């Protein structure tokens, strides 16, 4: 491990219980990310759409505001499943941008500086190490996806008549599992890229490339074979299909639809490949071949 100073002292604080030690990595990684003014600014700006959608909910439930804004008191602004599908589409895109900036240094720094053997020589397995790094992205992305979506759901329930909330509680399901599906996919892709690519800008480019280059090949496949199966290479598109289908709304994305089962299998295959890459890369020692 690279040592830049020689006045380190023995840690005399309270030890974290062993089953929670992976979250020590989470705590310090989040602290380091929030020290970056650029990341903090981007994280704060990602809540701007939340305020806009919340304002829409207020206006939709207030006749006076609708009249003042020239909507007319009789105009109905719908807060229905499509509203939440659009909100999550916006927030998942912002989550992608945040991941591209935050993820590249989560693992690469430990590998580059030779810190990984020190981590794994403690009572910390590779799975716990990955869980600790995964929790960094899961915590930050949860704050801008499913948490504000649920707040908007209950805000609408509180502002509307009492008969609105209970028939719409089913939307809690798609809000949670669609958000966590995207968080898991982004986090695993980003951690795999961070583990294999040492340079930050190159790692960011590789994460972007995973969502840009394969769709190009998929478009060529569709045009050549006159099929829609090439859309399976477009991870963003198939996630949007799953998201909108979860809310019972047809997705108008401009591409041909693929079966939901095939979309789920594709995302599962990508997640397994990322886990395999992490399994190969995260070692407590490095094999040198002569």
C-alpha positions, 0 to 999 in steps of 0.5 A: 500500500502506498505510504505518503506519511510516516506518522500513523498511529494505532487506532484506539476507537471502538471496533465495529461488530464483525457483521457490520464491518463491510459498512465501514467501507461504505461510511468512509467512501460516502464521506470522501464523495461528499467532500467533492464539491462537484459531486455534492453540487450534482447530487443536490441538483438531482433533487431539482426534478423532485421539487418540480414534480412536487410542485405539479402535485400541489398544483394538481390538488389546488383549484386556486393555484390552477386558476392563477396559473391559467389552467382553469379550476375545472382542468384536471392535472392527473397524478396517475401511474404515468406520472410516476413512470415519467418521474422514475425515468428522469431520476434513473437517468440522473442516477446513471450520471451520478454513478459515472462520476462516483463509481470509478474510484471506489475499487480502482484506488484500492487495487492500484495502491495495493490496499486490497490485500490489507482489506481481505486479510481482515475479517472481511470476505470478498463478498463483504467488500463488494457489499460495502462498495455496493452500499455506497452507490445504493445509498446515494441512488436510493436518495434520488429514486425510490425515496422521493418517489414514495414521498410524492406518492404519499404527498398526493395521497395526503393532498387528494381525497382519502379515496385516492391513496388506497387504490394506488398503494399497488404502485409502491411495488413497481417503485421499489423493485424498478428502482432497485433493479436499476440501482443493482444494474448500475452499481454492478456495471460500475464496480466491474469497470472500476475494478478493471480500469485504473484511470478514472476518465477511462472508467467513466468512458467505459461505463458510458460505452456500455450504454452507447456501443452495444445499442449501435450493434443492436441497431445493425442487427435489427436492420440486417435481420429485420427483427427487434431482438437487437434491442436486448443490447440496449440496456437503458431501453429494456429497463424502460420497458420493464419500468413502464410495464410495471406501472401498466403503461405502454412505453413509447421509446421509438424502438420495437418491443422485446418480450419482458421475459427476455428483457429480465434474462438479459439484465440477469445475464449482465449482472452475473457477468459483472459479478464474475468479473469482480470475482476474478479481479478482487484477489488478496494476492496478485499472480505474476507470470514470468 
